[in-house]
């Protein structure tokens, strides 16, 4: 099995929502993992396409929660590394 057959990224566009002269299309990215015995799909929103009078504009979605999780994880990793380094210095 090649890596491209197991992992793939897909950009998906949802159905349009129409209101007050606008058409809004949600967009998401999906990480798809296909194994012989199971599969996994992780979706997250990336933008919305806003269409009005024939013009389309892509508006990105900023996921503050995901950014906060990454910052927390990075901070925790750095803290563990700092403590591990201190422990290594004391044992000499």
N, CA, C and O atoms as CSV, one atom per row, in Angstrom:
chain,resi,resn,atom,element,x,y,z
A,1,UNK,N,N,0.833,-1.192,0.000
A,1,UNK,CA,C,0.000,0.000,0.000
A,1,UNK,C,C,0.876,1.253,0.000
A,1,UNK,O,O,1.796,1.372,0.809
A,2,UNK,N,N,0.594,2.168,-0.891
A,2,UNK,CA,C,1.336,3.425,-0.949
A,2,UNK,C,C,0.768,4.415,0.055
A,2,UNK,O,O,-0.385,4.293,0.469
A,3,UNK,N,N,1.577,5.397,0.449
A,3,UNK,CA,C,1.161,6.400,1.440
A,3,UNK,C,C,-0.037,7.206,0.933
A,3,UNK,O,O,-0.905,7.586,1.719
A,4,UNK,N,N,-0.089,7.468,-0.384
A,4,UNK,CA,C,-1.204,8.212,-0.961
A,4,UNK,C,C,-2.523,7.464,-0.908
A,4,UNK,O,O,-3.590,8.073,-0.984
A,5,UNK,N,N,-2.454,6.159,-0.780
A,5,UNK,CA,C,-3.666,5.357,-0.658
A,5,UNK,C,C,-4.170,5.321,0.779
A,5,UNK,O,O,-5.338,5.017,1.023
A,6,UNK,N,N,-3.297,5.627,1.722
A,6,UNK,CA,C,-3.667,5.584,3.139
A,6,UNK,C,C,-4.112,6.973,3.621
A,6,UNK,O,O,-5.175,7.104,4.227
A,7,UNK,N,N,-3.305,8.007,3.357
A,7,UNK,CA,C,-3.587,9.367,3.818
A,7,UNK,C,C,-3.981,10.252,2.649
A,7,UNK,O,O,-3.380,10.169,1.579
A,8,UNK,N,N,-4.978,11.095,2.840
A,8,UNK,CA,C,-5.314,12.103,1.830
A,8,UNK,C,C,-5.970,13.306,2.495
A,8,UNK,O,O,-6.660,13.182,3.508
A,9,UNK,N,N,-5.737,14.473,1.899
A,9,UNK,CA,C,-6.385,15.712,2.313
A,9,UNK,C,C,-7.443,16.035,1.276
A,9,UNK,O,O,-7.188,15.934,0.076
A,10,UNK,N,N,-8.623,16.420,1.722
A,10,UNK,CA,C,-9.692,16.785,0.795
A,10,UNK,C,C,-10.300,18.117,1.219
A,10,UNK,O,O,-10.549,18.350,2.401
A,11,UNK,N,N,-10.537,18.985,0.240
A,11,UNK,CA,C,-11.251,20.236,0.503
A,11,UNK,C,C,-12.688,20.012,0.061
A,11,UNK,O,O,-12.939,19.659,-1.091
A,12,UNK,N,N,-13.622,20.214,0.964
A,12,UNK,CA,C,-15.035,19.978,0.680
A,12,UNK,C,C,-15.805,21.283,0.761
A,12,UNK,O,O,-15.546,22.115,1.631
A,13,UNK,N,N,-16.743,21.458,-0.142
A,13,UNK,CA,C,-17.631,22.620,-0.135
A,13,UNK,C,C,-19.045,22.119,0.127
A,13,UNK,O,O,-19.540,21.225,-0.560
A,14,UNK,N,N,-19.683,22.706,1.127
A,14,UNK,CA,C,-21.034,22.292,1.493
A,14,UNK,C,C,-22.094,22.941,0.620
A,14,UNK,O,O,-21.790,23.700,-0.301
A,15,UNK,N,N,-23.333,22.628,0.927
A,15,UNK,CA,C,-24.460,23.192,0.186
A,15,UNK,C,C,-24.624,24.670,0.519
A,15,UNK,O,O,-24.334,25.110,1.632
A,16,UNK,N,N,-25.093,25.421,-0.465
A,16,UNK,CA,C,-25.268,26.859,-0.295
A,16,UNK,C,C,-26.425,27.165,0.647
A,16,UNK,O,O,-27.430,26.456,0.691
A,17,UNK,N,N,-26.246,28.236,1.390
A,17,UNK,CA,C,-27.307,28.780,2.240
A,17,UNK,C,C,-27.615,30.162,1.677
A,17,UNK,O,O,-26.724,31.009,1.594
A,18,UNK,N,N,-28.852,30.397,1.294
A,18,UNK,CA,C,-29.242,31.663,0.672
A,18,UNK,C,C,-30.019,32.512,1.666
A,18,UNK,O,O,-30.925,32.028,2.344
A,19,UNK,N,N,-29.647,33.798,1.742
A,19,UNK,CA,C,-30.357,34.745,2.609
A,19,UNK,C,C,-30.038,36.171,2.169
A,19,UNK,O,O,-28.872,36.520,1.983
A,20,UNK,N,N,-31.058,36.980,2.006
A,20,UNK,CA,C,-30.951,38.411,1.723
A,20,UNK,C,C,-30.013,38.720,0.553
A,20,UNK,O,O,-29.197,39.637,0.642
A,21,UNK,N,N,-30.122,37.971,-0.528
A,21,UNK,CA,C,-29.321,38.234,-1.712
A,21,UNK,C,C,-27.930,37.632,-1.685
A,21,UNK,O,O,-27.180,37.791,-2.648
A,22,UNK,N,N,-27.567,36.955,-0.629
A,22,UNK,CA,C,-26.270,36.308,-0.514
A,22,UNK,C,C,-26.431,34.795,-0.643
A,22,UNK,O,O,-27.471,34.233,-0.301
A,23,UNK,N,N,-25.384,34.156,-1.143
A,23,UNK,CA,C,-25.286,32.697,-1.093
A,23,UNK,C,C,-23.970,32.401,-0.378
A,23,UNK,O,O,-22.913,32.898,-0.769
A,24,UNK,N,N,-24.048,31.595,0.664
A,24,UNK,CA,C,-22.883,31.283,1.484
A,24,UNK,C,C,-22.617,29.783,1.402
A,24,UNK,O,O,-23.508,28.966,1.636
A,25,UNK,N,N,-21.372,29.435,1.063
A,25,UNK,CA,C,-20.957,28.041,0.952
A,25,UNK,C,C,-19.884,27.758,2.010
A,25,UNK,O,O,-18.834,28.400,1.986
A,26,UNK,N,N,-20.108,26.836,2.924
A,26,UNK,CA,C,-19.062,26.484,3.883
A,26,UNK,C,C,-17.996,25.602,3.223
A,26,UNK,O,O,-18.312,24.765,2.377
A,27,UNK,N,N,-16.744,25.795,3.612
A,27,UNK,CA,C,-15.650,24.960,3.123
A,27,UNK,C,C,-14.928,24.334,4.303
A,27,UNK,O,O,-14.754,24.960,5.349
A,28,UNK,N,N,-14.514,23.092,4.120
A,28,UNK,CA,C,-13.765,22.420,5.174
A,28,UNK,C,C,-12.630,21.615,4.565
A,28,UNK,O,O,-12.654,21.267,3.384
A,29,UNK,N,N,-11.637,21.328,5.393
A,29,UNK,CA,C,-10.575,20.410,5.018
A,29,UNK,C,C,-10.801,19.122,5.779
A,29,UNK,O,O,-11.255,19.140,6.923
A,30,UNK,N,N,-10.488,18.012,5.152
A,30,UNK,CA,C,-10.650,16.716,5.800
A,30,UNK,C,C,-9.371,15.912,5.625
A,30,UNK,O,O,-8.843,15.791,4.519
A,31,UNK,N,N,-8.884,15.369,6.723
A,31,UNK,CA,C,-7.799,14.401,6.682
A,31,UNK,C,C,-8.471,13.041,6.695
A,31,UNK,O,O,-9.182,12.702,7.641
A,32,UNK,N,N,-8.246,12.265,5.648
A,32,UNK,CA,C,-8.868,10.947,5.513
A,32,UNK,C,C,-7.774,9.891,5.628
A,32,UNK,O,O,-6.779,9.929,4.904
A,33,UNK,N,N,-7.971,8.952,6.544
A,33,UNK,CA,C,-7.044,7.840,6.729
A,33,UNK,C,C,-7.819,6.560,6.440
A,33,UNK,O,O,-8.831,6.272,7.079
A,34,UNK,N,N,-7.325,5.796,5.466
A,34,UNK,CA,C,-7.980,4.537,5.079
A,34,UNK,C,C,-7.032,3.382,5.358
A,34,UNK,O,O,-5.939,3.311,4.797
A,35,UNK,N,N,-7.459,2.488,6.223
A,35,UNK,CA,C,-6.703,1.282,6.527
A,35,UNK,C,C,-7.523,0.073,6.091
A,35,UNK,O,O,-8.735,0.197,5.915
A,36,UNK,N,N,-6.908,-1.080,5.912
A,36,UNK,CA,C,-7.674,-2.254,5.478
A,36,UNK,C,C,-8.791,-2.647,6.447
A,36,UNK,O,O,-9.797,-3.221,6.031
A,37,UNK,N,N,-8.619,-2.342,7.726
A,37,UNK,CA,C,-9.585,-2.764,8.739
A,37,UNK,C,C,-10.407,-1.616,9.317
A,37,UNK,O,O,-11.360,-1.865,10.055
A,38,UNK,N,N,-10.066,-0.369,9.005
A,38,UNK,CA,C,-10.788,0.776,9.584
A,38,UNK,C,C,-10.491,2.039,8.781
A,38,UNK,O,O,-9.640,2.044,7.891
A,39,UNK,N,N,-11.208,3.102,9.113
A,39,UNK,CA,C,-10.984,4.392,8.502
A,39,UNK,C,C,-11.228,5.504,9.506
A,39,UNK,O,O,-11.896,5.299,10.520
A,40,UNK,N,N,-10.684,6.686,9.222
A,40,UNK,CA,C,-10.814,7.828,10.116
A,40,UNK,C,C,-10.911,9.079,9.260
A,40,UNK,O,O,-10.161,9.242,8.298
A,41,UNK,N,N,-11.835,9.961,9.612
A,41,UNK,CA,C,-11.979,11.237,8.912
A,41,UNK,C,C,-12.018,12.338,9.960
A,41,UNK,O,O,-12.810,12.288,10.902
A,42,UNK,N,N,-11.137,13.353,9.783
A,42,UNK,CA,C,-11.112,14.503,10.691
A,42,UNK,C,C,-11.393,15.733,9.846
A,42,UNK,O,O,-10.581,16.117,9.004
A,43,UNK,N,N,-12.559,16.355,10.077
A,43,UNK,CA,C,-12.974,17.563,9.356
A,43,UNK,C,C,-12.796,18.785,10.231
A,43,UNK,O,O,-12.994,18.730,11.444
A,44,UNK,N,N,-12.421,19.888,9.608
A,44,UNK,CA,C,-12.466,21.159,10.322
A,44,UNK,C,C,-12.728,22.283,9.319
A,44,UNK,O,O,-12.271,22.225,8.178
A,45,UNK,N,N,-13.470,23.309,9.756
A,45,UNK,CA,C,-13.824,24.407,8.845
A,45,UNK,C,C,-12.611,25.279,8.542
A,45,UNK,O,O,-11.777,25.517,9.415
A,46,UNK,N,N,-12.517,25.753,7.305
A,46,UNK,CA,C,-11.412,26.625,6.925
A,46,UNK,C,C,-11.876,27.968,6.384
A,46,UNK,O,O,-11.190,28.974,6.560
A,47,UNK,N,N,-13.041,28.000,5.722
A,47,UNK,CA,C,-13.500,29.278,5.172
A,47,UNK,C,C,-14.965,29.171,4.758
A,47,UNK,O,O,-15.561,28.094,4.761
A,48,UNK,N,N,-15.517,30.323,4.403
A,48,UNK,CA,C,-16.832,30.369,3.772
A,48,UNK,C,C,-16.680,31.170,2.479
A,48,UNK,O,O,-15.941,32.153,2.429
A,49,UNK,N,N,-17.382,30.741,1.450
A,49,UNK,CA,C,-17.431,31.477,0.196
A,49,UNK,C,C,-18.730,32.268,0.192
A,49,UNK,O,O,-19.812,31.702,0.352
A,50,UNK,N,N,-18.620,33.564,0.011
A,50,UNK,CA,C,-19.792,34.435,0.000
A,50,UNK,C,C,-19.973,34.947,-1.423
A,50,UNK,O,O,-19.064,35.548,-1.996
A,51,UNK,N,N,-21.147,34.706,-1.984
A,51,UNK,CA,C,-21.437,35.093,-3.367
A,51,UNK,C,C,-22.588,36.087,-3.375
A,51,UNK,O,O,-23.625,35.872,-2.748
A,52,UNK,N,N,-22.378,37.183,-4.103
A,52,UNK,CA,C,-23.437,38.189,-4.263
A,52,UNK,C,C,-23.221,38.891,-5.592
A,52,UNK,O,O,-22.117,39.343,-5.899
A,53,UNK,N,N,-24.275,38.975,-6.367
A,53,UNK,CA,C,-24.266,39.645,-7.666
A,53,UNK,C,C,-23.135,39.125,-8.555
A,53,UNK,O,O,-22.476,39.910,-9.238
A,54,UNK,N,N,-22.908,37.831,-8.552
A,54,UNK,CA,C,-21.911,37.224,-9.422
A,54,UNK,C,C,-20.479,37.312,-8.925
A,54,UNK,O,O,-19.577,36.765,-9.560
A,55,UNK,N,N,-20.248,37.979,-7.817
A,55,UNK,CA,C,-18.896,38.092,-7.257
A,55,UNK,C,C,-18.776,37.163,-6.054
A,55,UNK,O,O,-19.698,37.055,-5.246
A,56,UNK,N,N,-17.635,36.497,-5.946
A,56,UNK,CA,C,-17.401,35.556,-4.853
A,56,UNK,C,C,-16.190,35.995,-4.051
A,56,UNK,O,O,-15.167,36.392,-4.609
A,57,UNK,N,N,-16.321,35.916,-2.731
A,57,UNK,CA,C,-15.214,36.268,-1.843
A,57,UNK,C,C,-15.034,35.142,-0.832
A,57,UNK,O,O,-16.005,34.662,-0.246
A,58,UNK,N,N,-13.793,34.727,-0.632
A,58,UNK,CA,C,-13.479,33.698,0.363
A,58,UNK,C,C,-13.105,34.398,1.675
A,58,UNK,O,O,-12.224,35.257,1.710
A,59,UNK,N,N,-13.790,34.013,2.739
A,59,UNK,CA,C,-13.526,34.588,4.057
A,59,UNK,C,C,-13.017,33.469,4.975
A,59,UNK,O,O,-13.750,32.521,5.257
A,60,UNK,N,N,-11.769,33.575,5.440
A,60,UNK,CA,C,-11.208,32.512,6.274
A,60,UNK,C,C,-11.880,32.444,7.639
A,60,UNK,O,O,-12.360,33.448,8.165
A,61,UNK,N,N,-11.902,31.251,8.195
A,61,UNK,CA,C,-12.413,31.038,9.547
A,61,UNK,C,C,-11.209,30.838,10.452
A,61,UNK,O,O,-10.403,29.935,10.228
A,62,UNK,N,N,-11.085,31.665,11.460
A,62,UNK,CA,C,-9.992,31.549,12.431
A,62,UNK,C,C,-10.501,30.715,13.593
A,62,UNK,O,O,-11.434,31.114,14.289
A,63,UNK,N,N,-9.893,29.562,13.802
A,63,UNK,CA,C,-10.297,28.660,14.878
A,63,UNK,C,C,-9.445,28.965,16.113
A,63,UNK,O,O,-8.371,28.389,16.288
A,64,UNK,N,N,-9.924,29.861,16.956
A,64,UNK,CA,C,-9.179,30.278,18.148
A,64,UNK,C,C,-8.987,29.117,19.120
A,64,UNK,O,O,-7.965,29.043,19.801
A,65,UNK,N,N,-9.948,28.226,19.188
A,65,UNK,CA,C,-9.839,27.081,20.094
A,65,UNK,C,C,-8.675,26.181,19.694
A,65,UNK,O,O,-7.912,25.732,20.550
A,66,UNK,N,N,-8.538,25.917,18.401
A,66,UNK,CA,C,-7.433,25.071,17.938
A,66,UNK,C,C,-6.091,25.762,18.192
A,66,UNK,O,O,-5.133,25.110,18.606
A,67,UNK,N,N,-6.011,27.064,17.951
A,67,UNK,CA,C,-4.775,27.802,18.219
A,67,UNK,C,C,-4.421,27.748,19.698
A,67,UNK,O,O,-3.250,27.605,20.051
A,68,UNK,N,N,-5.421,27.861,20.566
A,68,UNK,CA,C,-5.172,27.800,22.011
A,68,UNK,C,C,-4.684,26.414,22.422
A,68,UNK,O,O,-3.804,26.297,23.275
A,69,UNK,N,N,-5.243,25.367,21.828
A,69,UNK,CA,C,-4.789,23.998,22.143
A,69,UNK,C,C,-3.342,23.797,21.717
A,69,UNK,O,O,-2.559,23.203,22.458
A,70,UNK,N,N,-2.977,24.280,20.536
A,70,UNK,CA,C,-1.593,24.162,20.079
A,70,UNK,C,C,-0.651,24.933,21.002
A,70,UNK,O,O,0.418,24.434,21.355
A,71,UNK,N,N,-1.041,26.144,21.392
A,71,UNK,CA,C,-0.202,26.950,22.283
A,71,UNK,C,C,-0.043,26.264,23.639
A,71,UNK,O,O,1.055,26.248,24.195
A,72,UNK,N,N,-1.114,25.704,24.171
A,72,UNK,CA,C,-1.049,24.999,25.448
A,72,UNK,C,C,-0.134,23.780,25.335
A,72,UNK,O,O,0.703,23.547,26.206
A,73,UNK,N,N,-0.295,23.004,24.262
A,73,UNK,CA,C,0.535,21.819,24.065
A,73,UNK,C,C,2.005,22.161,23.918
A,73,UNK,O,O,2.863,21.479,24.479
A,74,UNK,N,N,2.302,23.220,23.164
A,74,UNK,CA,C,3.681,23.649,22.993
A,74,UNK,C,C,4.266,24.136,24.312
A,74,UNK,O,O,5.404,23.812,24.651
A,75,UNK,N,N,3.490,24.909,25.051
A,75,UNK,CA,C,3.952,25.386,26.362
A,75,UNK,C,C,4.212,24.239,27.328
A,75,UNK,O,O,5.206,24.248,28.054
A,76,UNK,N,N,3.333,23.265,27.339
A,76,UNK,CA,C,3.505,22.098,28.201
A,76,UNK,C,C,4.752,21.312,27.806
A,76,UNK,O,O,5.502,20.855,28.669
A,77,UNK,N,N,4.972,21.156,26.501
A,77,UNK,CA,C,6.158,20.450,26.031
A,77,UNK,C,C,7.437,21.177,26.450
A,77,UNK,O,O,8.394,20.543,26.894
A,78,UNK,N,N,7.455,22.496,26.311
A,78,UNK,CA,C,8.625,23.273,26.713
A,78,UNK,C,C,8.856,23.194,28.220
A,78,UNK,O,O,10.001,23.138,28.669
A,79,UNK,N,N,7.784,23.191,28.995
A,79,UNK,CA,C,7.896,23.070,30.445
A,79,UNK,C,C,8.495,21.721,30.831
A,79,UNK,O,O,9.382,21.661,31.682
A,80,UNK,N,N,8.025,20.654,30.224
A,80,UNK,CA,C,8.565,19.313,30.501
A,80,UNK,C,C,10.032,19.248,30.106
A,80,UNK,O,O,10.840,18.665,30.829
A,81,UNK,N,N,10.390,19.836,28.969
A,81,UNK,CA,C,11.791,19.834,28.539
A,81,UNK,C,C,12.666,20.608,29.511
A,81,UNK,O,O,13.791,20.196,29.795
A,82,UNK,N,N,12.161,21.725,30.025
A,82,UNK,CA,C,12.935,22.522,30.987
A,82,UNK,C,C,13.155,21.744,32.281
A,82,UNK,O,O,14.258,21.757,32.828
A,83,UNK,N,N,12.115,21.066,32.778
A,83,UNK,CA,C,12.271,20.271,33.994
A,83,UNK,C,C,13.212,19.091,33.761
A,83,UNK,O,O,14.013,18.759,34.634
A,84,UNK,N,N,13.124,18.464,32.608
A,84,UNK,CA,C,14.007,17.337,32.297
A,84,UNK,C,C,15.456,17.800,32.228
A,84,UNK,O,O,16.359,17.080,32.652
A,85,UNK,N,N,15.680,18.984,31.701
A,85,UNK,CA,C,17.038,19.518,31.617
A,85,UNK,C,C,17.568,19.833,33.009
A,85,UNK,O,O,18.736,19.572,33.299
A,86,UNK,N,N,16.723,20.391,33.876
A,86,UNK,CA,C,17.132,20.672,35.256
A,86,UNK,C,C,17.487,19.389,35.986
A,86,UNK,O,O,18.493,19.331,36.693
A,87,UNK,N,N,16.679,18.373,35.820
A,87,UNK,CA,C,16.940,17.084,36.475
A,87,UNK,C,C,18.257,16.496,35.978
A,87,UNK,O,O,19.002,15.897,36.754
A,88,UNK,N,N,18.543,16.661,34.704
A,88,UNK,CA,C,19.788,16.138,34.135
A,88,UNK,C,C,21.013,16.846,34.697
A,88,UNK,O,O,22.057,16.219,34.875
A,89,UNK,N,N,20.905,18.140,34.978
A,89,UNK,CA,C,22.026,18.924,35.521
A,89,UNK,C,C,22.290,18.556,36.977
A,89,UNK,O,O,23.444,18.531,37.404
A,90,UNK,N,N,21.251,18.273,37.738
A,90,UNK,CA,C,21.404,17.955,39.162
A,90,UNK,C,C,22.041,16.604,39.375
A,90,UNK,O,O,22.717,16.405,40.385
A,91,UNK,N,N,21.854,15.663,38.463
A,91,UNK,CA,C,22.353,14.307,38.669
A,91,UNK,C,C,23.850,14.190,38.434
A,91,UNK,O,O,24.446,13.182,38.812
A,92,UNK,N,N,24.473,15.183,37.825
A,92,UNK,CA,C,25.925,15.118,37.556
A,92,UNK,C,C,26.744,15.482,38.755
A,92,UNK,O,O,27.973,15.475,38.688
